[in-house]
Amino acid sequence: MHCDDKRTLFVLKEQIKKTWDLLKESDFKDKDLLKMLNDIILDYTECQKES
């Protein structure tokens, strides 16, 4: 993943928020959304370390 600017972190953060909201709506039962959230958070933390 290319993490050379704050825009990437911002986009990932927004994806985390959106996915979290969708998970809340599903009462945290959607396993695909759970995996997606996990992947996005991993990408976000990786980018934070690189920047």
Secondary structure as GFF3:
##gff-version 3
##sequence-region A 1 51
A	DSSP	alpha_helix	6	25	.	.	.	ID=ss1
A	DSSP	alpha_helix	31	50	.	.	.	ID=ss2
###
